[in-house]
């Protein structure tokens, strides 16, 4: 149970970091 929670939390964190990176790249490209 703890492992699944940690795994899902890691996936959420990774996807959030990727999303932030994509947004930053888009913002830089737009300017």
Protein Blocks (a to p, Z undefined) as FASTA:
>chain_A
ZZmmmmmmmmmmmmmmmmmmmmmmmmmmmZZ
